[in-house]
Amino acid sequence: MNNSLKGAFLSGLVFPGLGHVILKKYKRGIALILTVIVSLFAIVVKAVQQALTVLEKIDLKDGNINFSTVSNAANSAVSTSDSFIFNLGLILIILCWIIGIVDAYRIGRKKDLELLS
């Protein structure tokens, strides 16, 4: 498999930045990998915080779950600042994925052309 496809597939199907690492562009690859990991971490932390907030608001009566109470607690737990962090994290992950695929393909293509010369 040529370098361009290998880099693009690894960045697109496995993890953003992995194609760069395989193509020996370590700084770019590590930057993409760290950006995605930090974004995922921020999303998970906010999700856990919201889940704990919902759990605190749920009042079990006789061991039965009242789904309207759960729904109301979930709706009140979501605020605009939390959705901003989710959206920002998601946008960063998507951008890193696209940049990783395109840039790894471009770098691999250059390496393929150098090998043919």
N, C-alpha and C positions, 0 to 999 in steps of 0.2 A: 504494500500500500504506500502510495506516495505521501510526502510530508504534509502537503496541503490538506488532503482528506483526513489524515491521521489527527492533525491538530484541530481541525474543525469538528470532527466527530467526538474527540475527547472533551473539548470545551462545550460542545452542545449536548451530548448525551450523558456524560459522566458528571462533570463539575466545571463551572466556568473557571478558566485559568489553567486547568490541567494540560490543555493542549500547548500552552505557552511553556510550561515547565518541561514537557517532553521535547519541545523544539529548542530548549536551552535559552529561553528568554525568561529567566528566573524572576527578575524584578517585576515585570508586567504580570506574570502568572501569580506571584505571591500577592501582589496588590489586588488583583481580581478575586482571588480566593479569600483574602482577609475581608474585603468589602462585603462579599456574599455572607461569610460567616458572621460578621458583626450585624448585618441586617437581619439575618435569621435569628440571631440571639435576641435582638431588640424586639422582634415580632413575638417570639416565644415568651419573653418576659412580660410583655404587655398582655398577651393572651392569658397567661397564668394569673396575673393580677386581676384581670376582669373576671376570670372564673372564680377566684377566691372571693371577690366582691359579691358575685351572684350567690355563692354558697352561704355567705354570711347573712344575706337578706332572706333566704328561704327559711320559712318557719314550718317545720314538720308538725302536723297535728295527727296524732294517733298513727304515726308511721306512714301516712298517705301523702303522696305528693300532689300538690295543687298546681296544675300546669299553668294556670293564669298567673299565679304568684311567681313561678319561674320565669315566665315570659316578661312580666312587668319588671322583675329584678334584672333580667338580662338587658332589657331596653334602657333602663336607668343607669346601668353600669357603663354603657358605651357613651363616651363624650367626644366632642370634636377634636380635642387634643390627642386622644388615643387613636382615633381614626386617622389623624394626620401622620402619626408615627407608623401605623400599619401601611398606609398608602406610600409614604416615603420609602420604607423598607422594601415594599413590593416593587416600586419603580426602580430602585437601585439594583435589586436582584435581576429584574428583566433587562435593564440596560447592561449590566455586567455580562449577562448571558449572550446578548446580541453582540456586544463589543468583543467578547471572548471568541465567539464563532468566527466573526468576520476578520478580526485581527489575526487569529491563529491561521486561518486559511491564507490570508495575505502573506504572512511570514513564511508559512510552509511553501507557498507558491514560489517565493523568492529563492528559498533553499532548493526547490526542485529545479528551477531554471539555472541556478549556479552549478548544480550537479551535471546538467546536460551540457553546459559550456565547456 
